[in-house]
Amino acid sequence: MRWVSQHAPVIEAVAALVTALVAVAALVGVVIQLQAADQLSREQSARDAYRNHLALAATQPGFAQPQNACALMSGPNAKSYTAFVDHLLYSAEQMLAVEEGWDTTFLNALDPHAVYLCSEQSPDGADPNLAALLSRFWAERCDATPTCD
């Protein structure tokens, strides 16, 4: 007992240090958990956006594979068609932000909309990933795409 009494200040200091280290480790663990939860949430949100776009494309095949994009762009469904393509771009933006390797999928999905995307009405991507995808699309596909007259 005497040894404990003599070394009480050192024991207390070590105990306080261990307590502080455990608290820091717990804090780091919480931060890691929050980051993982945020990443999972963003991934799920991106998948939901893409899944919703696929469902929309199934219910709107005339927008998904337009026979005459020029007529759609200037007709009574112009705003609906624009919203459809914007939804596709939103899905692309979400998915590209959380997972690698979706570029080709979205480039292929954008192909039927080349007339619109290569026109002056085309949206530009504010998000860096979407902007890069659109730049690639424009570079690869807009030179060979006919325009509306």
C-alpha positions in Angstrom: 0.0 0.0 0.0 2.8 2.3 0.8 4.1 2.0 -2.8 0.7 3.1 -4.1 0.7 6.0 -1.8 4.1 7.1 -2.8 3.4 6.9 -6.5 -0.2 8.1 -6.4 0.6 11.3 -8.4 2.3 9.3 -11.2 -0.5 6.7 -11.2 -3.1 9.5 -11.5 -1.1 11.1 -14.3 -0.9 7.8 -16.2 -4.6 7.1 -15.6 -5.4 10.6 -16.9 -3.2 10.1 -19.9 -4.9 6.7 -20.7 -8.3 8.3 -20.3 -7.3 11.1 -22.7 -6.0 8.6 -25.2 -9.2 6.6 -25.0 -11.3 9.7 -25.5 -9.2 10.8 -28.5 -9.5 7.2 -30.0 -13.2 7.3 -29.4 -13.5 10.7 -31.1 -11.5 9.5 -34.1 -13.7 6.4 -34.3 -16.8 8.6 -34.3 -15.4 10.8 -37.1 -14.6 7.7 -39.2 -18.1 6.3 -38.6 -19.7 9.6 -39.6 -17.6 9.8 -42.8 -18.5 6.2 -43.7 -22.2 6.9 -43.0 -22.0 10.0 -45.2 -20.3 8.1 -48.0 -22.9 5.3 -47.8 -25.7 7.8 -47.9 -24.2 9.6 -50.9 -23.8 6.2 -52.7 -27.4 5.2 -52.0 -28.6 8.6 -53.1 -26.7 8.3 -56.4 -28.1 4.8 -57.0 -31.6 6.0 -56.2 -31.2 8.9 -58.7 -30.0 6.5 -61.4 -32.7 3.9 -60.6 -35.3 6.7 -60.8 -34.0 7.8 -64.1 -34.2 4.3 -65.5 -37.8 4.1 -64.3 -38.5 7.4 -65.9 -36.9 6.2 -69.2 -39.1 3.1 -69.1 -42.3 5.2 -68.8 -41.1 7.8 -71.3 -39.5 5.9 -74.2 -40.1 8.8 -76.6 -37.8 10.9 -74.4 -35.3 8.1 -73.7 -34.8 7.3 -77.4 -36.2 10.3 -79.3 -37.0 9.6 -83.0 -36.8 13.4 -83.7 -35.0 15.3 -81.1 -35.4 18.6 -83.1 -39.2 18.2 -83.0 -39.1 17.5 -79.2 -36.9 20.5 -78.6 -39.2 22.9 -80.3 -42.6 21.2 -79.7 -45.1 21.3 -76.9 -43.1 18.7 -74.9 -39.8 20.7 -75.1 -39.8 21.5 -71.4 -40.6 17.9 -70.4 -37.8 16.6 -72.7 -35.3 19.1 -71.3 -36.3 18.0 -67.8 -35.8 14.4 -68.8 -32.2 15.1 -70.0 -31.5 17.3 -67.0 -32.6 14.3 -64.8 -30.2 12.1 -66.7 -27.4 14.6 -66.1 -28.3 14.9 -62.4 -28.1 11.1 -62.2 -24.7 11.2 -63.9 -23.5 13.9 -61.6 -24.5 12.0 -58.5 -23.1 8.7 -59.7 -19.8 10.1 -61.0 -19.2 11.8 -57.6 -19.3 8.6 -55.7 -18.1 5.8 -58.0 -15.4 5.4 -60.7 -16.1 3.8 -64.0 -19.5 5.2 -64.9 -18.3 7.5 -67.7 -19.0 5.0 -70.5 -22.4 4.2 -69.2 -23.5 7.8 -69.1 -21.8 8.7 -72.4 -23.9 5.9 -74.0 -27.0 7.1 -72.2 -26.4 10.6 -73.5 -26.0 9.4 -77.2 -29.7 9.6 -78.1 -29.7 13.2 -76.9 -26.8 14.4 -79.0 -28.8 16.8 -81.0 -29.9 18.5 -77.8 -26.6 18.3 -76.0 -24.7 19.6 -79.1 -27.1 22.5 -79.5 -26.8 26.0 -78.0 -29.6 25.0 -75.5 -27.3 22.4 -73.9 -26.7 22.7 -70.2 -23.1 22.9 -69.0 -22.0 21.0 -66.0 -21.3 23.0 -62.9 -20.0 19.9 -61.1 -16.4 19.1 -62.2 -17.2 15.4 -62.9 -20.2 16.3 -65.0 -18.4 19.1 -66.8 -15.6 16.6 -67.7 -18.2 14.1 -68.9 -19.9 16.7 -71.0 -16.6 18.0 -72.4 -15.7 14.5 -73.4 -19.2 14.0 -75.0 -18.9 17.2 -76.9 -15.4 16.4 -78.2 -16.3 12.9 -79.2 -19.8 13.3 -80.6 -20.8 16.8 -81.5 -18.7 17.1 -84.7 -20.7 14.3 -86.3 -24.1 15.3 -84.9 -26.5 16.9 -87.2 -28.1 20.1 -86.0 -31.7 21.3 -86.2 -32.5 23.6 -89.1 
